[in-house]
Amino acid sequence: MSTVTVIAVEKSTSAKPAGAYHTIGLIGPPNVGKTTLFNRLTGLRQKVSNYSGVTVEHRSGRLKSGQTVIDLPGVWSLTPESEDQKIAVNVLHGAQPGVPKLDAVLLVVDGTALHRYLGLIHEVLACGLPTMVLINMADELVARDGYIDPLAVARELGSPTALISASRGTGMEAISHFLNGEHAAAQILPVLQAGGNAAPGCATDCNTLTRSGAYRRPHHSRFTRTFDRWALHPVAGPLMCIFFIAAAFQIMFRLAYPAGQWLSTWLGNIGIAAGAHIPDAILRAIIVDGIWNGIASILGFLPTILCMFLVITLLEDSGYMARAAVIADRTMGHVGLNGRSFLPLLSAYACAVPAIMATRAIPSKRDRLATILIAPFMTCSARLPVYALLIAAFIPQRKVLGNLLGLQAVTLMLLYAVGLLAALFTAKLLHSSALKGQASMFAIELPNYRMPRLRTVALAIYDRSMVFLKQVGTVILVLNLAIWFLSHMPFHNGQPSDVGASYLARLGDVIQPLLHPLGLNRNVGISLLGAFVARESVVSTLATLYGQVNVGDALRGEIGLSGAIALLVFFALAMQCTATLAVVRRETNSWKWPLLQFAYMTVLAYGASFTTYRIALAMHL
């Protein structure tokens, strides 16, 4: 399409002064390109925060002109069914605390399915704010032999209307004209008036536009129709979904996590080199070991964060995410969840931090909170070094299925199963107690498959990584510093204490009586406390406490097989991760839920570990 037609319609000749629209709301249904348009308008001049008193995100950005655009949550109508939809309605009506009243509205709809959105258009116009209707996907509309006459639509609606393509950047000049009040000089056209207090154009429907030749529905996408025969098939669909998700999981697990470890190590080496130039031992320990290594551990999460949101953005922009949610919903409904929880829970096998951040795609507050609370049960990558140590030390490499499967691999699979079963049990428990309520209806639009746009993907990844570094990373750093001071104080003769003589070790002595019924000793207790900074630090802490001897040999002599099995079960179910606690605090906007989550997971882990230990003893293991 070589040009974009822009028509402005006004009911009167009174003009807004240029640039009078200082605060503009951007609203529209999901999957219509609203986020793409927001990124196109604001670029990197955007910020993310929470609306006052709620966990719904507040995304706003500045235009080059200095005007502010607020990206409102996606809505199908102005009859809200979830917290984020209530926020959108409140902002439109100027009733949301902490958000300035809107001067104008940009309403984005998908031109390839205009007939679905006329109800929402009428509701938004009825709010009485200056509104421009942006009919997006103009390029796709033409490619599929569809047609829309913006002049006729503008005449029917009585509102400025533009046909745009946010992904290609066509039609952006129309938005600038509207926001600067320049549309008042456009041709004044007849407007269809509706009776009473109804919104302008309430009599408008696609039949009227079709009969007048102003609208022709595009053909269904042949690729979408063909691919969905397999993607939504009751047998082939789940297999295809498993293939795609497994591939994404492998990328995160095999590339992102090792990259994070490499980055942490590289930054740690920089800290060691820099620390050599700091003469005072205590100052060097605080700056290098406490602060710098804490920053290195935070940045170590960044590759996984970037990879996680790269996968999510690609799946969402391509249109496949909606299909995966439909497939997963068929089984997840049995524990009170729906299909939107599927990908965050799966990604938690790489790391719970980006998985919990990914729950923002779940519109139901109830389902989102349930997913956040059970995500840490998934066996994350940081648990694997501990699993590897204990399995290699205590489980013999016996064949189970010939050369296909060994006992050690079976043990690892069982640990993954323990976490999954605990998550499903907790989800069912939550939806029958603390989060009891009517199950949320799972309704999702299946958009046509599209090629993801590099600009959209890059901005989404940048946005998420900045949120993590600024709002989650600071909390992680403070908690890491607290654990570090506990593990290196008191200072003696200007030198930090060894871990075995630190305040953390004293705490280990305090909790040792609690660990004895699990068959665990003081050194294991100290390593578990240190694991709050990083789960994988258990191995290095034990190596320090045992004087760098073979940790497996030392543990075999002190806790035995029964204690090792109990430790594996405890480690599979306990929280023990300051980063996860920090991100839960951020996502729920309260310390209530992370503290309850930590307490529940600790009690469950202790009870399961105690039971396992007693059974193992009874079996003379």
N, C-alpha and C positions, 0 to 999 in steps of 0.2 A: 504494500500500500504506500503510494508515494507521498500522500499528504494526509493530514488529520484535520477533519472538519470540526470547528469549534463554533458553537452557537450560544449566545448569552441571551437570556430572556428576563425581563423585569416587569413587574406589575405597575410600576410608576417610573417617572423620569428622574426621581431624586437619586443623586449619586453619592456613593460613599467616598470620602476623601481618600486619595491614594495612600496606601500603606496603613489604612485605619484598622485592618484586621491584625491585631498583634498576637492573639492566641487562637490557634486553629486546631480543631479536633479532626483526626483522621479515623474514620469508622467504616466498617464493612463486614461482611460475613467472612468466615475462614476460607482459605484457599482461593482467594480472588486476586492475589497479588498486592495486598495492602502493605505487607512488610517490605516487599520489593520497592514499592513506591516510596515508602518512608525512608528507606536507605538511599534511594535515588535523590530524594529532596534534601536530606540532611547530611549524607556522607558520614564522615567521622565526627560531625558536630552534634553528637547525641550522647545522652546519659541514661542510666538505668537506676531506678530506686524503687522503694515500695510506697504504695499509697498509704496515707496515714492510718495506722491502726489495723491494717490488713496485710496479708501476704501476697496480694496481687501486685505484679510489677507495674511500675510507672515508667514508660519509655517516652522520652521527649527529645526533641532536637531543634536546632536552629537552622533557618534558611540563610542564604548568603545576605539577604536583606535584613537579617536580625530578627525576623518574626519567629515565633515559637510554634512548633507543631507537636501535638500530643497524640501518640499512637494508642488509640483505645483498643481494648480487648475485642476480639471478633464476636459478632452477634448475628443471630438470624432474625431477631425481632426485638422490639423494645419491651417485651414482656419477659423479664429476666428469670432464668432458671438456675443460675450459678452465681457465685460471688463476683467473678470477673465481669459477667454480664450486668450485674447490678452496678458495678463501678462505672461501666460505660454509660448506662442510663443516667446515673447521678451526675456524671461529668456533663452530659448533654444538657441536663436541666440546671446546671450550675449549683448543685447541692453536694458536691464531694469536698470534704474538708481538705485543705492544703492544696487544692487545684484551682487556679484562677478561672473565672467564667469565660466561656468560649465566645469569641467574636464572630467566628464563622466555622463552617463544617465542610470537609471534603469527604464525600460518600463514594466509596469504591465498590463497583459491582463487576461481575464477569460478563462481558458482552456475548460470550458463547452460550450463556444460560440466563439471559436477561429475564425470561419469564419467571424465574424462581425468586427474583429479588424485588419485584414491584411493591409487594406488601411492606418490606422494610423501607423502601424509598419513600413511600407515602407516610410512614410513621416518623421518619427522620424529618421530612419536610414540615410535618405538623408541629414540630418543636418550635418553629418560628425563627430559627437562626438562619442567616444568609448561608445558603447551601449550594455547592456545586456538585452535580452528579458526574462522576468519572466512570465511563464505560470502558473497562480495561480489556486486555487481550485482543486489541484491534488486529494485530498481525495474525493471530490464530483464527480469528473470525473470518478474515478474508481467505486464509489458506484452506478453510473448510467450507468455502462457498456460502458463507453467511453474509448478511447485510443489515446495517442499521443506519437510519437517517437521523443524525443527531438533532437536526432542525425540527423534525416531527416530534421526537421525544421531548425536546425542550418545550415545544409548543404545548404538548399534552401535560407536562409536569409543571410548567410555569417556573422553571428553575434553570439556571445556567447549566449547560451540559457539554461534555467534551468526550470525544472518542480518542483513547490513548493506548499506548503500549508501554507500561512501566518498565518491562524488561529491556526493551530496545531504546527507551528514552524519548519516544515520539509523543508529542502533545504536551510536553512540560511547559511550553510557553503559554498555553491556555491557562494553566494553573497560576502562573505569575500574573497574567492579566486580571484574573478573578481576585486574587489576594491584594492587588493594588487598586481595586475598585474601577478598573478600566472597562469592565463589561457593561457599565451603564451606558456607554456610548454606542453599544451594538443596536442593531435593528430591533424595534419594539414590535413584537409579534402577538397575535391573538392568543389568549390563554383560556383553556377550558376551566370553567369555574365549577366547584362542587358546592352543593347546598349545605346549609348549617355550618357546624364547626369542623367538618371533615377536612382532611388534608387536601391541598390542591391536587387535582388529577386523580382523585380516588376512583373515578370511573375508568381510568386508563387500564387497559390490559393488553396483552400481546395480540389478542384477536383483533382489537381495534387497529393496532399498529400494522398487523399483517394485512388486514383488508385494505388499508390505505397504501400498502406497498412500502411502508417505512421500515419494516422488520421482516427478515427472512432467517429462520432458524438455520444454523449451520448443520452440516451433515455430522453424524457421529464419527469420531476418529476411528478409522479402520484399524490402526495399530492398537488403540485402546480396546476396541471390541474383540480383536483377535487374542491379544495377550491376556485379557481378563478371563477368557475361556479356560485358561490354565491357572492363572493367579488365584481365581476364586473357586476353583474346582475342589470338592470336598477331600480328594485324595492328593492330587497333584499340587493344589494350593499350599497345604502345609509343608509338603516336601520342598517346594520352591522357596517358601519362606525360611525354612531351616537352612537351606543352602545359602541364601543371601545373608542371613543373620550370622551364620557360622563363618562366612567369609569376612564379614565386618568384625566379628569377634576375634578372628585370627589376626586381623590387621592390628587391632588394639592390643591383643595379648602378645603377639610376636614382635611387633615393631614399636608401638607407642610406649609400652611399659619398659622394655630394654633401653629405649631412647631416654626415658625419664631417669633411669638408673645411671646411664652414661652422663647425662647432664648434671645430676647431683654429684657424681664422682668428680667430674671436671671442675665444677664450681668448688668442691671441697679441696681439690688440689690447689686451686687459685688461693683459697683461704689459707692453706698451709704455707704457701710461698709468701703471701703477704704477712702472715703471722711471724715469720722469721725476722722481720724488721721491727717487731714490737718487743722491746727489751723486758718490760714488766710481765711476769708470768701470769699474774691474775688478770691484768688488763687484756693480755693476749688470749687467755682462755675465754673470757667473757665475749670479746669481739669476734674471735674466730669460731670457737666451739659453740658458743651460745647463740650469737646473733647471726653470723654469716652462715653457719651450717643450718640454722633454722630457715634462713632464706633459701638455701640450696635445696632443702627438703620440700619447701613449698613449690619452687620452680620445677622440682622433679615430677610433680603432678601435671605440669603444663602440657607435655606431649600427649598424655592420655586425655586431658580435657580437650585439646585441639582435635585429636583424632575422633573422640566421641561425638563432638558437635559437627565435625565434618561428615561423619556417617549420617547423623540425624538430619542435617540440612540437605544432603544429597537425596536421602530417602523421601523427605518431605517435598522438596522441590520437584522431584521426578514424579510424584504422585503415588509411589508404592507404599509409603507409610500407612496410608488409609487402608490399603488392602491387607497389610500385615496386622493391623488392629482388628479388622473384621475376622480374620482367621483365628487370631488369638482369643477373641471374645467368646468363641464357641466353647472353650474349655475353662477360661479364667472366671467365668460367671459362677462356677461352683463354689468358689471361695469368697465371693462378694466383690471381686474386682472385674474390670472390663478390659477390652483389648488395648486401651491406651497405656496400660501399665506394663505391657509386655516388653517393649524395647528398653525402658529404664531398668527393669529388673534383670534383663539379659545382660545389659552393659555393666551391671554391678559386678559381674564376674571378673571384669578387668579392674574396676575401681568404683567404690561406692560414692565417691565425691562427685564425679560428673554424672553418675546415674541419678543421684538425688536432684542435681540441678536440672536434669532432663525431665523431671516430673512436671515441669511448668507447662508441658504440652497437654496435661490432663485437666480438663475444664472443671470437673467436679472437685470441690474442696475436700469432700469426704474421701473420695478415691485417691486423690493426690496425697493426702496425709497418710492414708493406709500404705500406699506404695513407699513413701519416705520412711515409714517406721519399719518396714520389713526388708528394705533394700540391703542393709548391712548384713543380713543373714546369708546373702549370696557369697560364695567363696571367692574373695578378691585375690588378685595376684600377689599381694603382700603377704598372704598366709602361706604361699607355696614354699618359701625357704624353710619355714618351720616344719611344714609337712614333710619336705624332702629330708630334713635332718632326722626327724623321729622315725619316719618310715624306713629309711636306709639303715638306721641303727637297730631297730627292733623287729622289723618285718622281713622274714627271709624271702629270697627271690625264688619262689616256687611257681611251677607252671599250674595254671588253672584250666585254660582251654588250649592245651598244646602249646604251640609257639605263638599263638595269637594274643594271649593275655596271661600276665603273671600276678601273683598275690599282691605285690606292691602296688601295681596299677589298680587292682580291685579295691585295695584299701583307700587309695586316693579317690576313686569313684564314689566309694561309700561316704567319704567325708563331704564331697560335693552334695551327695543325696541328703545327708544330715542337715546341711544348711538349707536346702530347698524345701525339705519337709517342715522344718521349723518355720520358714517363711510362710508357707501355705497354712500351717496350723495357726500362726499368729494372725494372718489376714482373716481367717474364719472367726477367730476369737474377737478381733477388733470389730468386725461387722455384726457381731452378736452382743457386743457390750459397749465399749467406749464410743465407737462410731456407728452404733446401731441406728438404723433408719431405713427408709425405703430405698431400694437399689436404684441407682441413677440409670436413666434410660440411655442406652448406647445408640446414638444416631450420628452418622458421619457421612459426609458427602464424598463420593468417589470421583475425584477430578480426573481429567484426561491426563495421560502421561505426557510429560514435557521434559525437555533437556534442561537440566539445572544451569543457571547463569553464574559464571565465575564471580562476578561482582557481588551478587547476593550471597553466595557461599562465603566469600572472603570477609564481608562485613559481618555476617552472622558469627563466624568464628572469632573475629576480633572482638566483637561485642561481648561474647560469653567469656572469653579469656580475661578481659579487663574486669568484668564483674567478679570473677574468681580471685584475681590478684588483689583487687582493691578491698573487697568486702569479706571474702573468706580468708584470704592469705594473712590479713592482719590479725585475725583471731587465732589462726594456727600459730603464727609467730609468737604471740603472747603465751599461749599454752605450752609451746615448745620450750620457751625460755624458762617457764616455771618448772617444768620437768628437768631441764638441764641443771638449774641451780640446786634442785633437790638431789641430783645425782653427783654433784661435785662439791657440795658444801658439807662440813665447814672447811675453811682454808687452814692449812698448817704450814708455817714458815714460808708464807708467800706462795704456796703451791696448792692447787685444788686437790681434794681428797680423791682416792680411788673409789670406784663405784661401791666396792665391798665395805667401805668405811664411811659412806655418805649418809645424809639424812634419808635418802631413798632406801638405803640398806636397813636403816632403823625402821622404816615403814614396813620393809620386808619382814623384819623380826616380829612386828605387830600382827601382820596378817598370816604368819607362818602357822599358828594354831588352826586357822581356817583352812589352810591347804593340807594339813596333815591327814584329815579324813579322805582326801583325794589321792593320797599316796605321793604328794609332792613336797619338796623341801624348800629351804630358805632361798637358795640360789634361783630356783625356778620362780619363786615369788617376786624376787627382785627383777628378774628378766621380764615378768609379766607387767610389772609397773612401768618399766622402761619402754614396753611395747606401745604405750599410749602415744609416744612420739612417732614411732614407726613400727608396725608389727614385725617387720623383718629384722629389727634390731635385737630380737630375742636371741638369735644365733650369736651375734657378736658380743652381746652382754654375757651370755653363758661362757663364751670363749675367754673373756676377760676374767670372770670369776673363777674359772677352773685353770687359770694360768696358761692359756693357749694350748692345752693338751687336747687330744681328740675328744670333742664334746660328746659324741655318741658313746664312746667307751665310758666316760665319766657318768653319764646318765644311766647307762645300763647297770653300773655298779651301785647307784644310789636310789633310783625310783623303780627300776624293773619294768617288765612289760605291762603289768597292770597299771602302774602309774603313767606310763607313756600313752596308753590308750585313753586314760582319763584326761591327760593333758591335751591330746588331739581333739577330743570331744569338746573340752572347755574352750579351746582356741577356735574351734569351728563356730561356736555359738556366741561367744562374748563380743562386746563392742570393741573396746581397747583401741581406739583410734581418735586422736584429738581432731584430725582433719575432718572426719565424718561428723563428730559432734559439732564442730564449727559450722559446717555447711547445713546441718539440720537446724541449728540455731538461726542461721541466716534465712533459710527457706521458710521456716515457720514463724519467724519474727518474734520468737519467745524462747526462754530457757526451759519452759515447762516441759515441752515435748522431748527435747534431747535428754533431759535428766530422767524423765520417766522411761524413755527408751533405753537409756544406759542401765537403769535399775532393773528393768524387766529382763534384758538380755543377760545381765550378770547373774540374776537369780536363776534364770532358765539354764544358763551354762553350768552353774554350780550344781544344781539339782541333777542335770543330765550326767555331769561328770562323776558325781558321787554315786549315782546308780550304776553307771558303767564300771566304776572301780570295784564296787561290791560284787557285781556279776563276774568280773574278771577274776577276782580273788576266789569266788566260789568255784570257778572253773579251773583254779590252780594255774592261771597264766602268769 
